[in-house]
Amino acid sequence: MKLLKKIHKKTRILLLVLALSGSAVAMTAFNSQNFEIAKNLDIFASLFREIVVNYVDDVNPSELVKTGIDEMLYSLDPYTNFIPESQIEDMRFMTTGQYGGIGALITTRDDYTIITEPYEGFPAHKAGLLPGDRILEISGQSVLGKSSEDVRELLKGQPGTTLTLLIEREGEPRPLLRDVTREVVKISNIPYYGMLDEKTGYIKLTGFTQNAGREVRDAFNELRQKHRVESIILDLRGNGGGLLNEAVNITNLFVEKDELVVSTRGKIAERNTNHNTLNNPIDTEIPLVVLVNRGSASASEIVAGAIQDFDRGVILGQRTFGKGLVQNVVPLSYNTQLKVTVAKYYIPSGRCIQAIDYAQRNEDGSVAMIPDSLKKAFTTRNGRVVYDGGGIEPDVPVDPQILSNISFTLANRFLIFDYANHFFRTHQSIPPAAEFEITDAVYSDFVNFLSDKDYDYVTRSENLMEELREASANEKYFSAIESEYEALKQKMIHNKEEDLLTFRDEISMLLKEEIVSRYYYQKGRVLASLSMDPDIDRALEILSNGNGYRRILAGQQ
């Protein structure tokens, strides 16, 4: 008995020693990490001080630190960002969809800031501002040469305050004064919803700010009350995401209560969370197609991925952006903030949408191509195989629309934009957005409008010909092929007038959207775009074939 007590006593002592050793190791690691932090902060402060004092040219301390912070965060992931005080209002807009301002899109053109699109019903629209108006002064302060970001900050402010804008407008002999009273500008998550045919409803969702789920529910219910809706298309193309809980709410509209939609997992296990559907759905049976493209990110990918994993609907379009990282906003000193990645999110099948190596990314921030060998297979509820590795692969891929050189040039040089303004000044009204068409007369007028405009461009074929000439010259072959090269070059030289005819349908589509937006604003632009949309056409084809729709969801296509 005494021997047993001695053994137990020794065991307790050994466990205590091990526990204390573990604590000591942990404390040592903690102290070591604290020392490394303090050491490197001291090095940075010393280096910063020496640069400010001794560098040959004057430096702006704030800009220097901001550059250092940005470069440090860039080495981590694309979404961990420093938010200076000047951008706090932009951050609020991203989450709430509202801000204090005039309600208009602006851009920089030459040295001017111009109105590109006033939001219907908001202060800019009420004050009579038009697309193409050049802003010269804001309440007596010249904005000539300022960036659109600087001008945007001047336009934002406390609701109820009034600005006086001095603007220059095409066709007016002298500048105009317009008083604009700021309001709380709340941008709807749904610019348009309606029926595409007698039985197919359509909802265009452009954001996931507060109440996005309620907006989708209300739009769906209104369509069902007014029409015989037998199928639905949810358009998430170009939707960069937003609030995670709104993604869960929207998924919940079409799947049962208590389903796990997304979980977040990070370094701190206590902060890992599961997000389940909380409410009864509005319809779990209606055929559903979700449209996505490379611009569909974050919350859009949660919705599309969950719908795919539950086999609740068909995902159609192009591979999505590939953002599966969760950020928290942490307040810092001097009214600045840090948006820091704290976790990854996982959809019902268990896959993560984020790229395996998110350091490798395209210029637009989307994930680069992931080798098949690095992808991991998962299964949907019906047993279909799906993969992780970056974004959601659609069930039905559709090639993206790529603009021709001439269409891109006409849009990029504001010539389609300018013609729409010209058309608006000379036509008091047009037919409804869904009925308006670019007739032969309108297109001829557009061609005449271009007659004295510069819209030259270099085609890809011409670029390749120039590369051939340089390569053959470097390799001493050019003299032998020069005559054939020149003959081929002459045959390939583009003819702008011919291109206007060759790509008329494409150019007409751009013209239609731009002109319609002058009369019917954001809703009209969306509605006009639907008439020549290959994704919409393919979705309607799938929804009209019930057996084909079910085969896709069963993995039998």
Protein Blocks (a to p, Z undefined) as FASTA:
>chain_A
ZZmmmmmmmmmmmmmmmmmmmmmmmmmmmmmmmmmmmmmmmmmmmmmmmmmmmpmbdcdf
klmmmmmmmmmmmmmmmklccddfklmmmmmmmmnopacdehpadddehjbccdfbdceh
iaklmnopaehiacfbgghiacehiafklmmmmmgccehiacddddddehiabdcddddd
dddddddfblbgcdfblmlccdddfbdcehklmmmmmmmmmmmmmmccfbdcddfehiab
jafklmmmmmmmmmcehiafbdcddfblmlpccdddfbdcfbfkbccdddddfklghjlm
mmmmmmmmnopacceddddehpabdcdddddehhiacdddfbdcddfkopafbdfblmbc
cfkopacdddfklpccdddfkopacdehiajadfbdcddddddfklmmmmmnommmmmmm
mmmmmombdcdfklpccdfklmmmmmmmmmmcccbdcdfklmmmmmmmmmmmmnopmmmm
mmmmmmmmmmmoccfklmmmmmmmmmmmmmmmmmmmmmnmmmlmmmmmmmmcfklmmmmm
mmmmmklmmmmmnopZZ
